[in-house]
Amino acid sequence: MSATRARLATVATLLVVAVIGLAGCGLVSSSGTFKQASLPDGSRPLDGAKLTVTSKSFTEGVILGKITATYLAAAGADVTDLTGAPGSASSRQAQLNGDADILWEYTGTGWVNYHNETETISDPKELWQKVHDIELKENQLVWLPPANFNDTYAFAASTPTAKRLGVKSLSDVAKLPVADRTFCVDDEFFSRPDGFKPMLEKYGMPLDGPNGVPLGNVTRMDAGVVYTSTAKSSPCNFGMVYTTDGRIKNLDLAVLEDDKKFFLPYSGTAVVREDVMKRYPQLNELLGTISERLTDNVMQELNGRVDIDGEDPADVAYDWLLSEKLIVPKD
């Protein structure tokens, strides 16, 4: 399941799926569990704490959940691992119900899907602050300061094609001859009111309009096929991607700058129930230690190790924490 499916769902769908998922099969731990470790200095700042970590079911969500579970357990907490909850809604509903304490979310998801907001706020910090304030007031959830990755929409080209056409941004694409403005998109993004058509309008190349993008220049296909088609530059020079997807690096794609700030930020953010945060304020520093190290490039690499190389998310999480010297093997 891709990260996008979770954020493209409507609020109504989320709630329906949540009820079905929770009532039908309940929350279950993902395959395997997190690996045991200790903090490098041997300290246990969360000794005695009991915490439940859940996650969304797509790769990135599970990896973030495993990183969190592994690190907090190393810090002394008794962690229940409910990562990989079926569907996006199950994890969200579990936290709202008090059945889970910690969940990684996305600011764009909070703004659009959970609160039905339509205003595009391009500044990541401003968007986080608005979501933080709403969620704390309405749901008693603390959205901690976001990590340094943004899993948002973007367009990319193969690196050779980007160099050949001389494009680094979407504004550069608008300067190309019409014949070179060829795009691959999935059906959902094509049809979204905040998707492909308004994006083209923003950049001055309206769909099927004068000096724009002819319908014949647009190929609609499954989201997964967009990546391989873009890498081949056939049938399109430019394809819609998600900025932390491991296939970007694996397929040598060049992500184009959204220089007019059309796309909403989807900054990854650890979310903690307010009562849990008050009980264990040390979570702020511990989760911040993780967040500050997570960048787009890091997430692309970690996602790729699972999606492309077939590694287990628990192993990927453990290896990354070791590489960052945040944990050591448990004696």
N, C-alpha and C positions, 0 to 999 in steps of 0.2 A: 504494500500500500504506500502511495506517495504522500509526502508531507502536504501536498496541495489538497488532496481529497478532504482532509480534515477541515481545512480552512475554507473550502468552497461550499461546504454544506450550509444550508439555511438553519436559522435558530430552531425553527419548527422541526426540521428533520433531526437536528441534534437531540432535541428533547425526546422525540419518539424513539430514536435508536437507543438513547440512554435507558428508557424505561424497559424496552424489550431486552436489551443486553443485560441489565441488572436483574431483571425478573427471570429471564430464561436460563442463563447459565452462570450468572454472577461474574465477579472479577476473578481472574485466575492469574497466577504467576506465569511469566514467559518461560520458555524452555530453558532449563538450567537456572542457576542462581548467580548472584554476584560472587566474586572471589574475595576471600578473607585477606586482610592486610593490616598494617599498623602505620601510624604516623611516624615520620623519620625520627622525631625526638622522643618517641615513646609515650607522649602525653595522651590523655583521654578526656578532652574537654566536654564530651557528651556522655560521659560515664553515667549510667542509670537512665538515660533517655530512651524512650520507646517511640520509634517513628515508622510510619508507613509511607513508602515512596511508590508512586504510580507513574505511568507514562502513557502517552499516545502509542498506538500500535505500529506506526511506520518506523522505518529504520532509525532515523535521527532521534525520534522521541525515545525509543528503547535505549539507544546509546547514552543519551543524556540521563535517563533514569538509572542505568547501570553505573555510570560515573558517580552519580549522586549517592546511590545506595552503597557503593564500595567505599567512597571517601568518608561518608558519615559513620559507617560501621567501623572504619579504621580509627575514627575519632572517638570510639567508645559506645556509640549508640547501638541499641538492639533494633535492627532494621528489618521490617517486613517488606519483602520485595513483591510488589504488584505491577512491575513494569510490563508493558505490552498489553494493557487492558484492551479488550476488543472494541474497536471503534474509538473515535475521538471523544464521543459523548460520555462513554463509560468512565473514563478517567476524570473528566470535568465533574460529572455528577457525583462520583465518589468523594471528591474533595468538598463539593458543596454540602454533601450529606454528613461530612465528618468522618468518612470511612478511610480517607487517605489524607496525609498531612502535606506532602510535597509533590509538586507536578511542574514540569517545564511547559511553558506556554509561549505564545507569540503575540506581540503587541497588536499586530494587525487583526489577528483572530479575535482578541478581546474587544477591539474597537468595532469591527464590522459584524462578526458572527454573534458575539454574546450581548452586544448592546445596540445593534441595529443602526450604528452611526454611518453616515454616508459622506461626511466631509473628509477630503483627502488631506492629511497632515503629513507633510514630507519630512519634517524634522523629527528624527527618531526619539530624541529626549523629550520633546514636547508631547509626542504621541504617548510615550511611556508614562509621563506624568499624568495625563488625562485618564488613561486606563487605570493607573495605580489609584487615583483618587476615587474613581467610580467604584472599582472593585472593593476597596477598603470600606467605603461607605455602605454599599449595597449588599456585599457578600462576605465581609469580614475576612477578605483575603489580601495578603501582602504581596504585591508584585515587586520583588527586589530589583535593584538597578540592573538593566539588561546586560547580557554578555556582548562581546564584540563581534557577533555574527548576525547577519540579516538574511533570513531565508525567504527572500521576496521574489517577485517575478522579474524577469529580465529577458533580453534577446541576446543571442550569441551567434557567432559565425565560426567556421573552422578557422584556425589561425592563419593558414595560407590564404584563404579567401579574404579575411579581414585585411591582411597585408596587401594583397593584390588590388583590392578596392579602395584601400587607404581610409578605412573607417575605424574609429575608436568609440564613437557615440551614436546615439539614435539620430541626433541632428546631422551627423555625417551621412547617415543612410538617406535622409531627406534630400541631400544634395546630389545623390546618384542619379544617373539616367533611369527613367521609369522601368526599363527592361531589367535592370539589376535589382530592383526592389521586390524581391521574391521572398515569401514568408511561409513557414510551416507553423501551424498552431493546432491545438486540440479544440474539439467542438465547444467545450465549456468556456474556454477563454475567448473564443470567437464570439460567443453569444452574450457574455457578461456585460452588464451596463457600465462596468468600470474596467472593461477588458480591451480587446483588440481595436475595435472601431474608435472609441474615444482616444485611445493612445495614438492612433494614426492622425486623428484630428489635432491633437495637442502638438504634434510635430509637423503639421502643415502638409500632410500627404493623405488626404481623406480617401477612404475606401471607395473605389469606383468613381472618384471625383476628378475634376480637372487637375492635371499634373499631380495626381495622387497615386494610389495603388489599385490597378485594375483587379477585379475579382479573379481573373484568370491567373494572377500572380500569387494567389493565396491557395495553399493546399491544407486541407483539414485532415487530421489523422490522429491516431492514438498518441497520448502524451509520450509514451516510451519511444515510439518510432520517430518522434520529432528530433531526438538527440542524434540518432544514427543518420537520419536524413540530412541534418545540419552538418554533421561531420563529413558527409560525402558531397556537400553543396549541391545536392540533387534530391528532390526537385526545387530546392530553395537555397538561397544564400543565407537566410536568417531564420532562426528558430527560437521559439519561446522556451526558456529554461527556468530552473529554480536555482538560486545563487549558491546554495551549499550542496548541490547534488554532486555525488562523486564522479558521475560520468563527464562532467565538465573537464576535469583534469585528465581522466582516462582517455577521452576522445580528442584531447587537445583543442578545446573550444575556447574562443576569445569572447568574454562577456563584454557587451557594449555598455557604455555609461548611459544611464538615464539622466542626461544632463538637464532636462527640464523638470525633473522630479515628479514624474507622473505616478509612479508606483508607490503604494503605501508601504512603509517599513514593516517588516515582520521580524523584529528583534527577538531573539530567544531570551526568555526571562524565567528564572526560578520563582515559583509562586508557593507561598507557605500560609497555612491557616493562621489567622491573627492570634488565636489563643496559644497555638504552638510556638509562635515567634516570641510571645511574651514569656512563655515558660522556658524557652531555650534561646535567649538573645544571641548566644554565640553562633547560631546558624547564619546570622548576617555576614559575619566575617568568613566562616567556612565556605558558604556558597559563593561569596564574592571572590574567594580565592580561585574557585573553579571558573566562574564567569569571565574574569579578566583574561584568562588564557585561551578562551574559545573564540576563534576568528573564523571567517569564511573559509580560508584555506585549511584550517585545522578540521572543520566539519566536513569539507569535501573529502579530505584524506580518510577520516574515520568512517564516513558513510560509504566510501568506495571500498574500504577493507571488508565491509559486510556485504554490500550489494554486488560488488564485482568479484572480490576475492573469496567470498563465501565464509568469512571468519565469523565466529560467535560474538555477538555484541558484548557479552560479559568479558571475554578475553580482550577485545579491542579497548574497552573501558579501562580494564586493569593495566594493560600495557601502556596506555596513554598516561595514566596517573603515575606509573613508574617512571616513564620518560620525563615527566615534569618534576620528578623528585618530590611529589606530594605524598607518596606512600612508600613503604618498604614491605617486602614479603613478611608474612607473619611467621614467627618462630614456631 
